Every structure is written in C-alpha cells, then in structure tokens.
C-alpha cells in the first residue's frame, strides 16, 4: 500500500487519466511512494469511501465543486492549476498535491 494517495477528479475522469500517468512517472523519478488515480466528479463520494485519499485535486472544468467538497471533506481539496492541467505537467501537479498533504 502506498504511503500517500492522491485522487484527481474531472467531468468524466478521462482527461485526468492522462495526467495521472504523467504524475506517476514524476513520482517514480522522485522516489515518492504514492498511489494516484482519476475518477469522474459524480464518483467522488464513492471513491472517498473506497480509497480514502489524502488529497483531492479537481480538474479546472469542475472547479465549481470546490466549495461544496472542501466544506464536507476532511482532506485538502484544490483545483489543479489551469496551465499545469493544459500542459499535462504531472511534476507540478504532483508537487502541489504533496504540498497539500504536508
């Protein structure tokens, strides 16, 4: 089992899946023991129960969910930087997630 778990959420979970791959490569290169997975926004509650992630990163297209999720979850929630998301910069998104976990 990984030391830290990062969950990404977007509309359908498809575009964040590409970002997950880049984040996993960045984590491996940095020697970080993390599990990273993507889900659709409508599956967040179910995945929270199943996987107990340490942080939730939202794709820019679902940023409108931020306030509601932040108020009901007991883990850090953040919106992925639009530039990093657009460029699929896994290293930067990984670093942002790890910073939130602490």
ZAMI-987366 format. One record per atom (N, C-alpha, C): chain; x, y, z; residue in one letter; atom name; residue number from 1. Coordinates in steps of 0.2 Angstrom, whole numbers, padded with zeros to 4 digits. Layout:
BEGIN
[atom "A", [X, Y, Z], "A", "CA", NUM]
...
***
This chain:
BEGIN
[atom "A", [0004, -0006, 0000], "X", "N", 1]
[atom "A", [0000, 0000, 0000], "X", "CA", 1]
[atom "A", [0004, 0006, 0000], "X", "C", 1]
[atom "A", [0002, 0011, -0004], "X", "N", 2]
[atom "A", [0006, 0017, -0005], "X", "CA", 2]
[atom "A", [0006, 0021, 0002], "X", "C", 2]
[atom "A", [0011, 0025, 0003], "X", "N", 3]
[atom "A", [0012, 0030, 0008], "X", "CA", 3]
[atom "A", [0007, 0035, 0008], "X", "C", 3]
[atom "A", [0005, 0038, 0002], "X", "N", 4]
[atom "A", [0000, 0043, 0001], "X", "CA", 4]
[atom "A", [-0004, 0042, -0005], "X", "C", 4]
[atom "A", [-0010, 0044, -0005], "X", "N", 5]
[atom "A", [-0015, 0043, -0010], "X", "CA", 5]
[atom "A", [-0018, 0049, -0013], "X", "C", 5]
[atom "A", [-0017, 0051, -0019], "X", "N", 6]
[atom "A", [-0020, 0057, -0022], "X", "CA", 6]
[atom "A", [-0025, 0055, -0027], "X", "C", 6]
[atom "A", [-0031, 0058, -0026], "X", "N", 7]
[atom "A", [-0037, 0057, -0031], "X", "CA", 7]
[atom "A", [-0038, 0063, -0035], "X", "C", 7]
[atom "A", [-0038, 0062, -0042], "X", "N", 8]
[atom "A", [-0040, 0068, -0046], "X", "CA", 8]
[atom "A", [-0047, 0067, -0049], "X", "C", 8]
[atom "A", [-0051, 0072, -0050], "X", "N", 9]
[atom "A", [-0057, 0072, -0052], "X", "CA", 9]
[atom "A", [-0059, 0077, -0058], "X", "C", 9]
[atom "A", [-0062, 0075, -0063], "X", "N", 10]
[atom "A", [-0064, 0079, -0068], "X", "CA", 10]
[atom "A", [-0071, 0077, -0070], "X", "C", 10]
[atom "A", [-0074, 0080, -0076], "X", "N", 11]
[atom "A", [-0080, 0078, -0078], "X", "CA", 11]
[atom "A", [-0081, 0071, -0079], "X", "C", 11]
[atom "A", [-0077, 0067, -0083], "X", "N", 12]
[atom "A", [-0078, 0060, -0085], "X", "CA", 12]
[atom "A", [-0072, 0056, -0082], "X", "C", 12]
[atom "A", [-0067, 0059, -0080], "X", "N", 13]
[atom "A", [-0061, 0055, -0077], "X", "CA", 13]
[atom "A", [-0057, 0053, -0083], "X", "C", 13]
[atom "A", [-0058, 0055, -0089], "X", "N", 14]
[atom "A", [-0054, 0053, -0094], "X", "CA", 14]
[atom "A", [-0048, 0058, -0095], "X", "C", 14]
[atom "A", [-0049, 0064, -0095], "X", "N", 15]
[atom "A", [-0043, 0069, -0096], "X", "CA", 15]
[atom "A", [-0038, 0068, -0090], "X", "C", 15]
[atom "A", [-0041, 0068, -0084], "X", "N", 16]
[atom "A", [-0036, 0067, -0079], "X", "CA", 16]
[atom "A", [-0032, 0060, -0079], "X", "C", 16]
[atom "A", [-0035, 0055, -0082], "X", "N", 17]
[atom "A", [-0031, 0049, -0083], "X", "CA", 17]
[atom "A", [-0024, 0050, -0086], "X", "C", 17]
[atom "A", [-0024, 0054, -0091], "X", "N", 18]
[atom "A", [-0018, 0056, -0094], "X", "CA", 18]
[atom "A", [-0013, 0059, -0089], "X", "C", 18]
[atom "A", [-0016, 0064, -0085], "X", "N", 19]
[atom "A", [-0012, 0067, -0080], "X", "CA", 19]
[atom "A", [-0009, 0063, -0075], "X", "C", 19]
[atom "A", [-0013, 0058, -0073], "X", "N", 20]
[atom "A", [-0011, 0053, -0068], "X", "CA", 20]
[atom "A", [-0005, 0049, -0071], "X", "C", 20]
[atom "A", [-0005, 0047, -0077], "X", "N", 21]
[atom "A", [0001, 0044, -0080], "X", "CA", 21]
[atom "A", [0007, 0048, -0079], "X", "C", 21]
[atom "A", [0007, 0054, -0081], "X", "N", 22]
[atom "A", [0012, 0059, -0080], "X", "CA", 22]
[atom "A", [0014, 0060, -0073], "X", "C", 22]
[atom "A", [0010, 0060, -0068], "X", "N", 23]
[atom "A", [0011, 0061, -0061], "X", "CA", 23]
[atom "A", [0015, 0055, -0059], "X", "C", 23]
[atom "A", [0012, 0049, -0061], "X", "N", 24]
[atom "A", [0015, 0043, -0058], "X", "CA", 24]
[atom "A", [0023, 0043, -0061], "X", "C", 24]
[atom "A", [0024, 0045, -0067], "X", "N", 25]
[atom "A", [0031, 0045, -0069], "X", "CA", 25]
[atom "A", [0035, 0050, -0065], "X", "C", 25]
[atom "A", [0032, 0056, -0064], "X", "N", 26]
[atom "A", [0036, 0061, -0059], "X", "CA", 26]
[atom "A", [0037, 0058, -0052], "X", "C", 26]
[atom "A", [0032, 0054, -0050], "X", "N", 27]
[atom "A", [0033, 0051, -0043], "X", "CA", 27]
[atom "A", [0038, 0046, -0043], "X", "C", 27]
[atom "A", [0038, 0042, -0048], "X", "N", 28]
[atom "A", [0044, 0037, -0048], "X", "CA", 28]
[atom "A", [0051, 0040, -0049], "X", "C", 28]
[atom "A", [0051, 0045, -0053], "X", "N", 29]
[atom "A", [0058, 0048, -0054], "X", "CA", 29]
[atom "A", [0060, 0052, -0047], "X", "C", 29]
[atom "A", [0055, 0054, -0043], "X", "N", 30]
[atom "A", [0057, 0057, -0037], "X", "CA", 30]
[atom "A", [0057, 0053, -0031], "X", "C", 30]
[atom "A", [0056, 0046, -0032], "X", "N", 31]
[atom "A", [0056, 0041, -0027], "X", "CA", 31]
[atom "A", [0050, 0042, -0022], "X", "C", 31]
[atom "A", [0045, 0045, -0024], "X", "N", 32]
[atom "A", [0039, 0046, -0020], "X", "CA", 32]
[atom "A", [0034, 0039, -0020], "X", "C", 32]
[atom "A", [0032, 0037, -0014], "X", "N", 33]
[atom "A", [0028, 0031, -0014], "X", "CA", 33]
[atom "A", [0021, 0034, -0013], "X", "C", 33]
[atom "A", [0018, 0035, -0019], "X", "N", 34]
[atom "A", [0011, 0037, -0020], "X", "CA", 34]
[atom "A", [0006, 0033, -0024], "X", "C", 34]
[atom "A", [0000, 0033, -0022], "X", "N", 35]
[atom "A", [-0005, 0030, -0027], "X", "CA", 35]
[atom "A", [-0009, 0036, -0030], "X", "C", 35]
[atom "A", [-0010, 0036, -0036], "X", "N", 36]
[atom "A", [-0013, 0042, -0039], "X", "CA", 36]
[atom "A", [-0018, 0039, -0044], "X", "C", 36]
[atom "A", [-0024, 0041, -0043], "X", "N", 37]
[atom "A", [-0030, 0039, -0048], "X", "CA", 37]
[atom "A", [-0034, 0044, -0050], "X", "C", 37]
[atom "A", [-0038, 0043, -0055], "X", "N", 38]
[atom "A", [-0043, 0048, -0058], "X", "CA", 38]
[atom "A", [-0050, 0045, -0057], "X", "C", 38]
[atom "A", [-0055, 0050, -0056], "X", "N", 39]
[atom "A", [-0062, 0047, -0056], "X", "CA", 39]
[atom "A", [-0066, 0053, -0059], "X", "C", 39]
[atom "A", [-0072, 0052, -0060], "X", "N", 40]
[atom "A", [-0077, 0057, -0063], "X", "CA", 40]
[atom "A", [-0080, 0060, -0057], "X", "C", 40]
[atom "A", [-0082, 0067, -0058], "X", "N", 41]
[atom "A", [-0084, 0071, -0052], "X", "CA", 41]
[atom "A", [-0090, 0067, -0049], "X", "C", 41]
[atom "A", [-0094, 0064, -0052], "X", "N", 42]
[atom "A", [-0100, 0061, -0049], "X", "CA", 42]
[atom "A", [-0098, 0054, -0045], "X", "C", 42]
[atom "A", [-0092, 0052, -0046], "X", "N", 43]
[atom "A", [-0090, 0046, -0042], "X", "CA", 43]
[atom "A", [-0086, 0048, -0036], "X", "C", 43]
[atom "A", [-0085, 0055, -0034], "X", "N", 44]
[atom "A", [-0080, 0057, -0029], "X", "CA", 44]
[atom "A", [-0082, 0054, -0022], "X", "C", 44]
[atom "A", [-0089, 0054, -0020], "X", "N", 45]
[atom "A", [-0091, 0052, -0014], "X", "CA", 45]
[atom "A", [-0089, 0044, -0013], "X", "C", 45]
[atom "A", [-0091, 0040, -0018], "X", "N", 46]
[atom "A", [-0090, 0033, -0018], "X", "CA", 46]
[atom "A", [-0082, 0032, -0017], "X", "C", 46]
[atom "A", [-0078, 0035, -0021], "X", "N", 47]
[atom "A", [-0071, 0034, -0021], "X", "CA", 47]
[atom "A", [-0068, 0036, -0015], "X", "C", 47]
[atom "A", [-0071, 0041, -0011], "X", "N", 48]
[atom "A", [-0068, 0044, -0005], "X", "CA", 48]
[atom "A", [-0069, 0038, 0000], "X", "C", 48]
[atom "A", [-0075, 0034, 0000], "X", "N", 49]
[atom "A", [-0076, 0029, 0004], "X", "CA", 49]
[atom "A", [-0072, 0023, 0003], "X", "C", 49]
[atom "A", [-0071, 0021, -0004], "X", "N", 50]
[atom "A", [-0067, 0015, -0006], "X", "CA", 50]
[atom "A", [-0059, 0016, -0005], "X", "C", 50]
[atom "A", [-0057, 0022, -0006], "X", "N", 51]
[atom "A", [-0049, 0023, -0007], "X", "CA", 51]
[atom "A", [-0046, 0027, -0001], "X", "C", 51]
[atom "A", [-0050, 0031, 0002], "X", "N", 52]
[atom "A", [-0048, 0036, 0007], "X", "CA", 52]
[atom "A", [-0042, 0040, 0005], "X", "C", 52]
[atom "A", [-0042, 0044, 0000], "X", "N", 53]
[atom "A", [-0036, 0048, -0002], "X", "CA", 53]
[atom "A", [-0034, 0053, 0003], "X", "C", 53]
[atom "A", [-0028, 0055, 0002], "X", "N", 54]
[atom "A", [-0025, 0060, 0007], "X", "CA", 54]
[atom "A", [-0027, 0067, 0004], "X", "C", 54]
[atom "A", [-0028, 0068, -0002], "X", "N", 55]
[atom "A", [-0029, 0074, -0005], "X", "CA", 55]
[atom "A", [-0034, 0073, -0012], "X", "C", 55]
[atom "A", [-0038, 0078, -0013], "X", "N", 56]
[atom "A", [-0042, 0078, -0019], "X", "CA", 56]
[atom "A", [-0040, 0084, -0023], "X", "C", 56]
[atom "A", [-0038, 0083, -0029], "X", "N", 57]
[atom "A", [-0037, 0088, -0034], "X", "CA", 57]
[atom "A", [-0042, 0088, -0040], "X", "C", 57]
[atom "A", [-0045, 0094, -0041], "X", "N", 58]
[atom "A", [-0050, 0094, -0046], "X", "CA", 58]
[atom "A", [-0048, 0097, -0052], "X", "C", 58]
[atom "A", [-0050, 0094, -0058], "X", "N", 59]
[atom "A", [-0049, 0097, -0064], "X", "CA", 59]
[atom "A", [-0052, 0104, -0065], "X", "C", 59]
[atom "A", [-0049, 0109, -0068], "X", "N", 60]
[atom "A", [-0052, 0116, -0069], "X", "CA", 60]
[atom "A", [-0059, 0116, -0071], "X", "C", 60]
[atom "A", [-0061, 0111, -0075], "X", "N", 61]
[atom "A", [-0068, 0111, -0078], "X", "CA", 61]
[atom "A", [-0073, 0109, -0073], "X", "C", 61]
[atom "A", [-0071, 0107, -0067], "X", "N", 62]
[atom "A", [-0076, 0105, -0061], "X", "CA", 62]
[atom "A", [-0074, 0110, -0055], "X", "C", 62]
[atom "A", [-0071, 0115, -0056], "X", "N", 63]
[atom "A", [-0069, 0120, -0051], "X", "CA", 63]
[atom "A", [-0075, 0122, -0047], "X", "C", 63]
[atom "A", [-0081, 0122, -0050], "X", "N", 64]
[atom "A", [-0087, 0124, -0047], "X", "CA", 64]
[atom "A", [-0089, 0120, -0041], "X", "C", 64]
[atom "A", [-0086, 0114, -0040], "X", "N", 65]
[atom "A", [-0087, 0109, -0035], "X", "CA", 65]
[atom "A", [-0083, 0110, -0029], "X", "C", 65]
[atom "A", [-0078, 0115, -0030], "X", "N", 66]
[atom "A", [-0073, 0116, -0024], "X", "CA", 66]
[atom "A", [-0076, 0117, -0017], "X", "C", 66]
[atom "A", [-0080, 0122, -0017], "X", "N", 67]
[atom "A", [-0083, 0125, -0011], "X", "CA", 67]
[atom "A", [-0087, 0119, -0007], "X", "C", 67]
[atom "A", [-0091, 0116, -0011], "X", "N", 68]
[atom "A", [-0095, 0111, -0008], "X", "CA", 68]
[atom "A", [-0091, 0105, -0005], "X", "C", 68]
[atom "A", [-0086, 0103, -0009], "X", "N", 69]
[atom "A", [-0082, 0097, -0007], "X", "CA", 69]
[atom "A", [-0077, 0099, -0001], "X", "C", 69]
[atom "A", [-0074, 0105, -0002], "X", "N", 70]
[atom "A", [-0070, 0107, 0003], "X", "CA", 70]
[atom "A", [-0073, 0107, 0010], "X", "C", 70]
[atom "A", [-0080, 0110, 0010], "X", "N", 71]
[atom "A", [-0083, 0110, 0016], "X", "CA", 71]
[atom "A", [-0086, 0103, 0019], "X", "C", 71]
[atom "A", [-0086, 0098, 0015], "X", "N", 72]
[atom "A", [-0089, 0092, 0018], "X", "CA", 72]
[atom "A", [-0083, 0087, 0019], "X", "C", 72]
[atom "A", [-0077, 0088, 0016], "X", "N", 73]
[atom "A", [-0072, 0083, 0016], "X", "CA", 73]
[atom "A", [-0067, 0085, 0022], "X", "C", 73]
[atom "A", [-0064, 0080, 0025], "X", "N", 74]
[atom "A", [-0059, 0081, 0030], "X", "CA", 74]
[atom "A", [-0052, 0080, 0027], "X", "C", 74]
[atom "A", [-0051, 0081, 0021], "X", "N", 75]
[atom "A", [-0044, 0081, 0017], "X", "CA", 75]
[atom "A", [-0044, 0087, 0013], "X", "C", 75]
[atom "A", [-0037, 0089, 0012], "X", "N", 76]
[atom "A", [-0036, 0095, 0007], "X", "CA", 76]
[atom "A", [-0040, 0094, 0000], "X", "C", 76]
[atom "A", [-0043, 0099, -0002], "X", "N", 77]
[atom "A", [-0046, 0099, -0009], "X", "CA", 77]
[atom "A", [-0043, 0105, -0012], "X", "C", 77]
[atom "A", [-0041, 0105, -0019], "X", "N", 78]
[atom "A", [-0038, 0110, -0023], "X", "CA", 78]
[atom "A", [-0040, 0109, -0030], "X", "C", 78]
[atom "A", [-0040, 0115, -0033], "X", "N", 79]
[atom "A", [-0041, 0115, -0040], "X", "CA", 79]
[atom "A", [-0034, 0115, -0044], "X", "C", 79]
[atom "A", [-0033, 0110, -0049], "X", "N", 80]
[atom "A", [-0027, 0110, -0052], "X", "CA", 80]
[atom "A", [-0026, 0116, -0056], "X", "C", 80]
[atom "A", [-0020, 0119, -0056], "X", "N", 81]
[atom "A", [-0018, 0125, -0060], "X", "CA", 81]
[atom "A", [-0020, 0124, -0067], "X", "C", 81]
[atom "A", [-0024, 0128, -0070], "X", "N", 82]
[atom "A", [-0026, 0128, -0077], "X", "CA", 82]
[atom "A", [-0020, 0127, -0082], "X", "C", 82]
[atom "A", [-0015, 0130, -0081], "X", "N", 83]
[atom "A", [-0009, 0130, -0085], "X", "CA", 83]
[atom "A", [-0006, 0123, -0085], "X", "C", 83]
[atom "A", [-0005, 0120, -0079], "X", "N", 84]
[atom "A", [-0002, 0114, -0077], "X", "CA", 84]
[atom "A", [-0006, 0108, -0080], "X", "C", 84]
[atom "A", [-0013, 0109, -0080], "X", "N", 85]
[atom "A", [-0018, 0104, -0082], "X", "CA", 85]
[atom "A", [-0017, 0104, -0090], "X", "C", 85]
[atom "A", [-0018, 0110, -0093], "X", "N", 86]
[atom "A", [-0017, 0111, -0100], "X", "CA", 86]
[atom "A", [-0011, 0108, -0103], "X", "C", 86]
[atom "A", [-0005, 0109, -0100], "X", "N", 87]
[atom "A", [0001, 0106, -0102], "X", "CA", 87]
[atom "A", [0002, 0099, -0100], "X", "C", 87]
[atom "A", [-0002, 0096, -0096], "X", "N", 88]
[atom "A", [-0002, 0090, -0093], "X", "CA", 88]
[atom "A", [0005, 0089, -0089], "X", "C", 88]
[atom "A", [0006, 0094, -0085], "X", "N", 89]
[atom "A", [0013, 0094, -0081], "X", "CA", 89]
[atom "A", [0012, 0090, -0075], "X", "C", 89]
[atom "A", [0013, 0084, -0075], "X", "N", 90]
[atom "A", [0012, 0079, -0070], "X", "CA", 90]
[atom "A", [0017, 0081, -0064], "X", "C", 90]
[atom "A", [0023, 0083, -0065], "X", "N", 91]
[atom "A", [0028, 0085, -0060], "X", "CA", 91]
[atom "A", [0025, 0091, -0055], "X", "C", 91]
[atom "A", [0022, 0096, -0059], "X", "N", 92]
[atom "A", [0020, 0102, -0055], "X", "CA", 92]
[atom "A", [0013, 0100, -0051], "X", "C", 92]
[atom "A", [0009, 0096, -0054], "X", "N", 93]
[atom "A", [0003, 0094, -0050], "X", "CA", 93]
[atom "A", [0004, 0089, -0045], "X", "C", 93]
[atom "A", [0009, 0085, -0046], "X", "N", 94]
[atom "A", [0011, 0080, -0040], "X", "CA", 94]
[atom "A", [0014, 0085, -0034], "X", "C", 94]
[atom "A", [0018, 0089, -0036], "X", "N", 95]
[atom "A", [0021, 0093, -0031], "X", "CA", 95]
[atom "A", [0016, 0097, -0027], "X", "C", 95]
[atom "A", [0011, 0100, -0031], "X", "N", 96]
[atom "A", [0006, 0104, -0027], "X", "CA", 96]
[atom "A", [0002, 0099, -0023], "X", "C", 96]
[atom "A", [0000, 0093, -0025], "X", "N", 97]
[atom "A", [-0003, 0088, -0021], "X", "CA", 97]
[atom "A", [0000, 0086, -0015], "X", "C", 97]
[atom "A", [0007, 0085, -0015], "X", "N", 98]
[atom "A", [0011, 0083, -0010], "X", "CA", 98]
[atom "A", [0012, 0088, -0005], "X", "C", 98]
[atom "A", [0012, 0095, -0007], "X", "N", 99]
[atom "A", [0012, 0100, -0003], "X", "CA", 99]
[atom "A", [0006, 0101, 0002], "X", "C", 99]
[atom "A", [0000, 0100, -0001], "X", "N", 100]
[atom "A", [-0006, 0100, 0002], "X", "CA", 100]
[atom "A", [-0006, 0094, 0008], "X", "C", 100]
[atom "A", [-0004, 0088, 0006], "X", "N", 101]
[atom "A", [-0004, 0083, 0011], "X", "CA", 101]
[atom "A", [0001, 0085, 0017], "X", "C", 101]
[atom "A", [0006, 0088, 0015], "X", "N", 102]
[atom "A", [0011, 0090, 0021], "X", "CA", 102]
[atom "A", [0016, 0085, 0022], "X", "C", 102]
***
